[in-house]
Amino acid sequence: MRLGLVLGLLGSVVAGCGEPGPAGHLAAGTTAQLLAMAQPSLNMESDYELAARAIPGALKTIEGFYVADENVILRGILTEGYCQYATAFVEDEWEVAKFAKKIEDIDYHNQRASKMFARCMNYAFMDLPGGTEKDLFGAPDAVAKRIGSMGLDQRTAFMWAVIGMGGMINHNLTRVEMLSLLPTVRAGLDRVVAIDKAQRGDIDGTKKVPCDAACTTHLALPHLALGLVYSGASTQFGGDPKKAADEFQIALRITADKDHPDGKMLLARTLWAYRVGLQTNDRKLFHDQLVKVLETDPAIWPEQRLANEVAQRRARRYLRHEKDLFQ
C-alpha cells in the first residue's frame, strides 16, 4: 500500500461525501475507515520530497471531509497528521533557514510551524473531556488536577495535545506566556509515560499487551518529546542533558527488537546526537551517533520509513555544519 492509494481514495469518495442526510453521513464514515486503513502507507514512504508535496493537499482534503461530517476517525488522522507535518516538514524548512541565517525565512517558518502545532493541539482537545483546554492553560492547581485525571482512554489524544503545545512553545520562545507553559508540557508527558507503564509494564512496552509498529511509535513519542524538553536549554537555564540523553535512549530501547538491539527509531538517535551533543559540547557524541544514523538502512523499520528518512536528512545537515557548531 502506497501514498497513491490514499490520494486515490480521496478522489473516489468525494461525490458520496457531498450527499446530504444519512447517505452522506454513511459515505463519510466509510471514507474515514478507508483513510485510516490507508494511513500507514504514508509512514512507509521512502521519498521525502514526494511526501512533502503530497501531505498538505491530503490534509486539507481530509479536513474538508471533516467539516462536512465531524467523524472521530478523521479527527484522529488530522490530529496526528498536523503534528507530524509540522515536525517532519515545516521544521525542516525552519532549520534550513536557521543554518542559512535568513531572518525573514526563520520568522515565516516559525509562524507556520506554530500554526500547524496549534491545529494538532486543538483537534486533540476535541477528543478530551470538556474543560481540558481551559484547565491546561489555567492556574497550576487546575493544571495538576486535570493532568492527574487523564487515564488510558484519553492517553493518545492527550499526548498529541501536549506535543502540540510543546511545538508551539518551541516556536514562540520570545513570548513569556508561552514559556510559562513548559512545566505543563513536562508534567503532561510524564503523565502519558505513567499511563503507559501502568498499562504495559516494562519500559519496552512488551510485557502485558502486544504492540504493533504504530503502538510502538506512540510509546516512544513521549520519551522523544521529553528528550527535546530537557535538551532545550543549557543547565544554567533549566536544561538537563543527562535526563535528555536518558529519554532519547529509552525511545531507542522501546523500538528495539532481537534483530535490531540498538533501536529502529533513527530520529531519536539523531536528536540525541545533535541536541545533547551541543548542550554538553560533546563533539564525539555528536559525530559518532550521526554517522551511525547515516550508516543504518532507513528501511530498518519499514512501517516508519519516512521518519527514518527525515532522521537521515537532518543527520546529513548537522554533519555538514559540524565545524561551525563546534568552533
PyMOL commands that set and color helices and strands:
alter all, ss='L'
color gray80, all
select helices_A, chain A and resi 3-12+14-17+21-38+40-43+48-68+72-100+103-126+132-136+140-149+152-170+176-179+182-200+213-230+235-237+241-254+266-280+283-295+298-300+302-320+322-325
alter helices_A, ss='H'
color red, helices_A
deselect
rebuild
show_as cartoon
